[in-house]
């Protein structure tokens, strides 16, 4: 049976492997069509996927638009800010 220290080290290693996400939040400024445009042009997703993500932002208040390593997600958040969208970085759910 693993010791408490071994279990903590294993849990910490699993936690470090957990990916990061870029979250885009709903805002009162940007039009829904513009948000879908940003998703299409920046992330290169098809129109139907951009529309689905935009509706998720609009209806749920937020959408996870990308998943990956921290550095990539930081670049995506910065890019979304450049487009005038509200975006944050977070750890992916387990």
C-alpha positions as a Markdown table, in Angstrom:
| # | Residue | x | y | z |
|---|---|---|---|---|
| 1 | Unk | 0.0 | 0.0 | 0.0 |
| 2 | Unk | 1.4 | 3.5 | -0.9 |
| 3 | Unk | 2.4 | 5.8 | 1.9 |
| 4 | Unk | 0.7 | 9.2 | 2.3 |
| 5 | Unk | 3.7 | 10.9 | 0.8 |
| 6 | Unk | 3.6 | 8.6 | -2.3 |
| 7 | Unk | -0.1 | 9.3 | -2.7 |
| 8 | Unk | 0.5 | 13.1 | -2.5 |
| 9 | Unk | 3.3 | 12.9 | -5.0 |
| 10 | Unk | 1.1 | 10.9 | -7.4 |
| 11 | Unk | -1.8 | 13.4 | -7.0 |
| 12 | Unk | 0.5 | 16.3 | -7.5 |
| 13 | Unk | 1.9 | 14.7 | -10.7 |
| 14 | Unk | -1.6 | 14.1 | -12.1 |
| 15 | Unk | -2.5 | 17.7 | -11.2 |
| 16 | Unk | 0.5 | 19.0 | -13.1 |
| 17 | Unk | -0.6 | 17.0 | -16.2 |
| 18 | Unk | -4.1 | 18.6 | -16.2 |
| 19 | Unk | -4.5 | 20.8 | -19.2 |
| 20 | Unk | -5.4 | 24.5 | -19.2 |
| 21 | Unk | -8.4 | 26.1 | -20.9 |
| 22 | Unk | -9.3 | 29.4 | -22.5 |
| 23 | Unk | -12.7 | 30.6 | -21.3 |
| 24 | Unk | -14.6 | 33.4 | -23.2 |
| 25 | Unk | -17.2 | 35.2 | -21.1 |
| 26 | Unk | -20.4 | 36.9 | -22.1 |
| 27 | Unk | -20.2 | 40.7 | -22.2 |
| 28 | Unk | -22.8 | 43.4 | -22.9 |
| 29 | Unk | -20.6 | 45.0 | -25.7 |
| 30 | Unk | -19.9 | 42.6 | -28.5 |
| 31 | Unk | -22.5 | 41.4 | -31.0 |
| 32 | Unk | -23.1 | 37.6 | -31.2 |
| 33 | Unk | -22.2 | 37.7 | -34.9 |
| 34 | Unk | -18.9 | 39.3 | -34.0 |
| 35 | Unk | -18.1 | 36.7 | -31.4 |
| 36 | Unk | -18.8 | 33.9 | -33.9 |
| 37 | Unk | -16.6 | 35.7 | -36.4 |
| 38 | Unk | -13.7 | 35.8 | -33.9 |
| 39 | Unk | -14.0 | 32.1 | -33.3 |
| 40 | Unk | -14.0 | 31.4 | -37.0 |
| 41 | Unk | -11.2 | 33.7 | -37.9 |
| 42 | Unk | -8.9 | 33.1 | -34.9 |
| 43 | Unk | -9.4 | 29.5 | -34.1 |
| 44 | Unk | -10.3 | 28.4 | -37.6 |
| 45 | Unk | -13.4 | 26.5 | -36.6 |
| 46 | Unk | -16.3 | 25.9 | -39.0 |
| 47 | Unk | -19.2 | 28.3 | -39.0 |
| 48 | Unk | -21.5 | 25.8 | -37.2 |
| 49 | Unk | -18.9 | 25.2 | -34.4 |
| 50 | Unk | -18.3 | 29.0 | -34.0 |
| 51 | Unk | -22.1 | 29.5 | -33.8 |
| 52 | Unk | -22.4 | 26.7 | -31.1 |
| 53 | Unk | -19.6 | 28.3 | -29.0 |
| 54 | Unk | -21.1 | 31.8 | -29.4 |
| 55 | Unk | -24.5 | 30.5 | -28.2 |
| 56 | Unk | -22.8 | 28.8 | -25.3 |
| 57 | Unk | -21.2 | 32.1 | -24.3 |
| 58 | Unk | -24.5 | 34.0 | -24.8 |
| 59 | Unk | -26.8 | 31.5 | -23.0 |
| 60 | Unk | -24.4 | 30.1 | -20.3 |
| 61 | Unk | -22.3 | 33.2 | -19.8 |
| 62 | Unk | -19.1 | 31.4 | -20.8 |
| 63 | Unk | -17.6 | 28.8 | -23.1 |
| 64 | Unk | -14.4 | 26.9 | -23.1 |
| 65 | Unk | -13.0 | 27.6 | -26.5 |
| 66 | Unk | -9.5 | 25.9 | -26.3 |
| 67 | Unk | -7.7 | 23.4 | -24.3 |
| 68 | Unk | -3.9 | 22.8 | -24.1 |
| 69 | Unk | -0.8 | 23.8 | -22.3 |
| 70 | Unk | -0.6 | 27.0 | -20.2 |
| 71 | Unk | 1.6 | 28.9 | -22.7 |
| 72 | Unk | -0.8 | 28.3 | -25.6 |
| 73 | Unk | -3.8 | 29.2 | -23.5 |
| 74 | Unk | -2.1 | 32.4 | -22.4 |
| 75 | Unk | -1.6 | 33.3 | -26.1 |
| 76 | Unk | -5.3 | 32.6 | -26.8 |
| 77 | Unk | -6.4 | 34.8 | -23.9 |
| 78 | Unk | -4.2 | 37.6 | -25.0 |
| 79 | Unk | -5.6 | 37.3 | -28.6 |
| 80 | Unk | -9.2 | 37.3 | -27.4 |
| 81 | Unk | -8.4 | 40.5 | -25.5 |
| 82 | Unk | -7.0 | 41.9 | -28.7 |
| 83 | Unk | -10.4 | 41.2 | -30.3 |
| 84 | Unk | -12.1 | 43.0 | -27.4 |
| 85 | Unk | -13.6 | 39.8 | -25.9 |
| 86 | Unk | -13.5 | 39.0 | -22.2 |
| 87 | Unk | -11.4 | 35.8 | -21.7 |
| 88 | Unk | -9.5 | 34.1 | -18.9 |
| 89 | Unk | -7.3 | 31.2 | -18.3 |
| 90 | Unk | -8.2 | 28.3 | -16.0 |
| 91 | Unk | -7.3 | 24.7 | -15.3 |
| 92 | Unk | -9.4 | 22.1 | -17.0 |
| 93 | Unk | -11.9 | 20.2 | -14.8 |
| 94 | Unk | -10.7 | 16.8 | -13.7 |
